[in-house]
């Protein structure tokens, strides 16, 4: 059983881009051996209800090619699989290739202004990564720099 010192948990929500009342809910757990992230969308009325898992992806650092983490889909729901895989692989790189990442995702962009076009999905992706990295950076500062979190969100560009 892990002690409290080796496990941290945070939950936060972000507005779903171009949506009136939907939010992206993020649950983040940093364990001694892995990072676990769950993502979903809901309206304020649905916030307390259980949501489906969606896709669940495991990504881990590749010792031979650190810029391309390995990933495996453990549970697939086609509309969420690509987003989940990209999120898991990016978080492995952002964690400095130090530990594996598990990501569960049931985010739906159907209620966005244009119904979930690529630009809206990328805005949501960037917002989630920035939020997660902010929490991880805060935890790293509290621990004195032991989490291996990299600065910034490299390679992401979103045009308005």
N, C-alpha and C positions, 0 to 999 in steps of 0.2 A: 504494500500500500504506500502511495506517495505521500510525503509530508506536504504541509502547506507551503513550505519554502520552495518546492520544486514544481508547483502548479499554480497558475494564475488564470483567472477568468474575467472576461469583460463582455458586456452587451451594449450595443448602441444602435441607433437607427439613423437613416439618412433619407431625405426626400427622393422618391423615384423621379428621375429627370423627366420633365415635360408632363407630369401627372398632377392632377389636382389634389387627391387625398391619399394616394398610395405611398408607402414608405418601404425602404429596404431595411430589413432587420438583420443584424450581424451578431453572432455569438462566437466568441473567440476564446480558446483555451490553450495556453502555452504550458505544455507538460515538459518534463525533463528530457524526454526522448522525441517529442513530436509537437507540431502545431496543429490544432484541430479548429476548423472554421465551418460554421453553418450559416447559410444565407437564405433569406426568403423575402417575399413581398406580401404586404397585407394593407388593408385600409385600417383606419383607427378603430372601427367597430370590430374587425377581425383580429386585432392584436393579441388578445388573450387566448385565442383558439389554437389548437394543434394544426400544424401544416404538414403536407407531405414532404418526404425526404428529397425527392427529385434525384438528380445524379449524385453519386458519391465517388470521388476520385482520390487515389493515393499517388503522391508524387515524391520522389526521392532524388537526392543529388547523384549525378553520374561522376564517378571518380575519374574517368578517362576523358570526359567532355563536359566540364563544369557549366558551360554556357547552355547546355541542352539537358535539363533534368529529365529523368525517366518518369513516366506516369502510367497508371493502370486504372481503368474504370472498374470499380467494385460493384456499382449499381448504376444502370443507365436508364435515363429518361431522355429520349432524343432531343427535345427542344432545349434542354439545359446542359447537355453533355459538353459541347464545345466551350461554352463560357466557364464551366466548372474546371475543365482540363487546363485552360489558359490561366485561370486564377491559381490553381494548385502549382503549376510550373513556375509562374512568376513569383509566387510567395517563397518557393524553395530558393530561387536566385536571390530574392531580396533578403532572405535570412542568411545569406552568405554561404549557401550550400552546406550548412551546418547540421540540419536535421530534416527529416521527412515532414510532409504536410498532408493532412487529410482535409478535403473540402466537400461539404454537402451543400447542394444548391437547388433551390426550387424557385428562383427569381423568375417572374413573368413580366415581360415588357409589353404585353398586350394592351394594358391600360394607359400607355404613354400616348402623347399627342398624335404621333404618326403610326401608332400600332407596333412599335418595336423595330424601327429601321436600325441599320448598323450604327449610325451616329448616336442614337439614343442608347443603344447597348454599350457603346464605348464610353459614353459619359457616365453611365452607371458603373461600369467596370472601373474606370479611373476613380470615381468617388469612393467605391468600396476599398480599393487598394490604398488610397490616401488615408482613409479612416483607419484601416487595419495597421498601416505602417505608423500612424500617429500613436496608436495604443502601444505597439511593440517598442517604439522609440522611447515612450514614457517609461515603460517597464525596464528597458535597458538602462536608462538613466538612473532609475531607482536601484538597480542591481550593480551599478558601476561598470556598465559596458560588457556584460557577459553573455548577451543574447545573440550577438553577431548580426545585428540588423544593419542593412546598408542604407545610406542616405538616398532620398529622392525616389522618383518613379521614372526610371529610365525607359526610353523607347515608347512612351505613351504620348500621343498627340490627339487632341480633340478639337475640331474646328466648330465654331458657333455658326 
